[in-house]
């Protein structure tokens, strides 16, 4: 059974950095598209960084501060620098995974990022 396990969230001061990880457990064939989303209290979930069809895209609010990447195994990352209080949210990874049987989207459980002094 495929699952996504997120880690790396926490409390950080404004201007600080965090690196979020999203690890895939279970047997898969490939990871296709991927993205990191966030949801702040009272707001809709929004895409902050993604790789779709091999193309990178970032929300304007995080450009030049956040970087999405992946390794050659089964992990996807979000490096977040120069964090601001408005970056506070629960962050979710979303991967389009080919299990060899089916192609579908999977979501991580979410990890809290709080930016505060």
Secondary structure, DSSP 8 states (H G I E B T S, - for coil): --EEEEE--EEE-TT--EEEEEEEES--SEEEEEEEEEE-TTS--EEEEEEETTEEEE-TTTTTTEEEEE-SSSEEEEEE-S--GGG-EEEEEEEEEE-SS-EEEEE---EEEEE--
